[in-house]
Amino acid sequence: MTPIQSGIQRVRAEYLEMPGLRLKAEQVQRLCGIERTSCQAVLDTLVSAKFLYLKADGHYARLAEELFSRPRPTHADLRTDVHSKIAS
């Protein structure tokens, strides 16, 4: 297995293990112990494969999480104080 192939497996595993992970290239390099040019090739490959995407702020994130994120629950106003009863 080439260093790029093992890097791809390692980075994929980290992003699958930690949903919501968003890292800059330098952080991926440190986390996965990948040399700088190899790390960029790994990230480019995962972006091309539509596993990751590059956000405007320079962070890499899982593409599937953005496309299929769950709707956030709304919070009901359960206050029973006088002010909320007057407004009703």
PLY file of the C-alpha trace (Angstrom):
ply
format ascii 1.0
element vertex 88
property float x
property float y
property float z
element edge 87
property int vertex1
property int vertex2
end_header
0.00 0.00 0.00
1.36 3.43 -0.94
1.65 6.28 1.58
-1.20 8.08 -0.23
-3.49 5.05 -0.02
-2.78 4.53 3.67
-3.28 8.27 4.24
-6.66 8.14 2.51
-7.73 5.25 4.73
-6.51 7.00 7.87
-8.20 10.34 7.11
-11.46 8.63 6.10
-11.42 6.65 9.34
-10.92 9.80 11.43
-13.79 11.63 9.71
-16.08 8.59 10.00
-15.21 8.09 13.67
-15.81 11.72 14.63
-18.96 13.14 13.03
-18.81 16.90 12.69
-15.01 16.94 12.44
-13.72 20.04 10.68
-9.98 20.45 10.30
-7.54 22.58 8.34
-4.91 20.77 6.27
-2.23 21.39 8.91
-4.44 19.83 11.58
-5.15 16.77 9.43
-1.41 16.43 8.86
-0.68 16.45 12.61
-3.63 14.24 13.59
-2.87 11.56 11.03
0.91 11.83 10.97
1.06 12.45 7.23
3.82 14.39 5.45
2.65 17.77 4.10
2.61 17.12 0.36
1.12 13.65 0.85
-1.53 15.12 3.14
-2.58 17.65 0.51
-2.78 14.87 -2.11
-4.93 12.81 0.29
-7.26 15.74 0.95
-7.52 16.56 -2.77
-8.38 12.91 -3.49
-11.08 12.84 -0.81
-12.54 16.11 -2.12
-12.56 14.73 -5.68
-14.29 11.60 -4.39
-16.91 13.86 -2.74
-16.14 12.45 0.70
-14.82 15.80 1.98
-15.31 19.37 0.90
-13.28 22.49 1.53
-15.17 25.19 3.36
-14.59 28.88 2.66
-12.71 29.21 5.96
-10.15 26.56 4.94
-11.57 23.68 6.97
-12.21 20.24 5.49
-15.52 18.62 6.46
-17.53 15.55 5.46
-19.73 16.37 2.51
-22.46 13.90 3.52
-22.92 15.65 6.86
-23.74 18.93 5.16
-26.04 17.36 2.59
-27.92 15.13 4.99
-27.71 16.93 8.28
-30.62 16.42 10.61
-32.93 19.33 11.23
-32.29 20.98 14.55
-35.09 20.66 17.08
-36.98 23.76 18.03
-37.35 24.77 21.63
-40.85 25.24 23.00
-41.55 28.11 25.37
-42.69 26.29 28.50
-42.58 29.23 30.86
-45.52 29.53 33.23
-44.72 32.93 34.68
-47.17 35.85 34.62
-45.61 37.59 31.58
-46.05 34.64 29.26
-49.71 34.20 30.36
-50.47 37.90 29.71
-49.06 37.65 26.18
-51.32 34.68 25.39
0 1
1 2
2 3
3 4
4 5
5 6
6 7
7 8
8 9
9 10
10 11
11 12
12 13
13 14
14 15
15 16
16 17
17 18
18 19
19 20
20 21
21 22
22 23
23 24
24 25
25 26
26 27
27 28
28 29
29 30
30 31
31 32
32 33
33 34
34 35
35 36
36 37
37 38
38 39
39 40
40 41
41 42
42 43
43 44
44 45
45 46
46 47
47 48
48 49
49 50
50 51
51 52
52 53
53 54
54 55
55 56
56 57
57 58
58 59
59 60
60 61
61 62
62 63
63 64
64 65
65 66
66 67
67 68
68 69
69 70
70 71
71 72
72 73
73 74
74 75
75 76
76 77
77 78
78 79
79 80
80 81
81 82
82 83
83 84
84 85
85 86
86 87
